[in-house]
Amino acid sequence: MRTSNKILLSVFLAILAILTGLYGAVYAKYRNNDFITSARLHQENYDTYKIKGVQSVSLTGLDHVTIIPSDTARIEIEKMEGAKALHTFSNGTLVVKGDTMITYKDGTTKRERSYRDIIIYLPLVQNIKADFCNLSIKGGKDSTAAPAIQLELDATELQLGNSNREEANSTENFKTIVIAKANGGLVELSSKAFVNKMDLNLQMGRFEDGGATFNSLSVAADTNSTISITGKNIPKTTFISKP
């Protein structure tokens, strides 16, 4: 065998030995359950609370809340050492309150949201009030899992469906969305959202359909509100002007 061939064979065998060693090390970690999976990491970073019989949700002063349709209800709250409890549950109402009032030396005050991540899993019929929040509500994967949502919003940014910054490969279905009050803030939908029926009452706020698809859309708005609707949804929209 030529010297060059011996060198190539030696290099090949060395690489093979390294790869075999790496595989053995990875397999040993797998057998010993030494890997940190995304599910395990999530479990380590969040406290989970099961809630039975939830009928309504009240959210106040939260910067990152996600609501996901589910057969069973639970709430997951990002762990933070020394942080106060954020939620209570009584008489069918889940209350999550995170805002604080900061007072400066000059006597002025500022309301500040809690930045802890909150994930709430709710049955398909949802009654939600949100004040001074940043809220995202996910739809169902198909029409049988489409939630029916009733909301009252004050100074809240609401995202229905995945935001444009998230990957959304499939349609998110909503049966009905009734926003009895949207006082200030923003109501925005994902381009992947499909809504059978939506009623919106807007007061000094903004609405952007985001290219979502509607069977029926009704928008009542005052003169201080801003509405952005794509052309395909105009024929399906009823506009109601308020003083």
MOQUIWO-V617217 format. One record per helix or strand. SS is the DSSP state (h for helix, s for strand). FROM is the first residue (numbers start at 1). TO is the last residue. If there is no record, write none. Layout:
# MOQUIWO-V617217
SS:FROM:TO
SS:FROM:TO
This chain:
# MOQUIWO-V617217
h:3:31
h:38:45
s:46:50
s:56:60
s:62:62
s:65:69
s:74:78
s:87:90
s:93:97
s:100:103
s:109:112
s:114:114
s:118:122
s:125:131
s:134:137
s:140:140
h:143:145
s:147:154
s:157:160
s:172:183
s:186:189
s:193:203
s:206:208
s:213:214
s:217:221
s:226:228
h:231:234
s:237:241
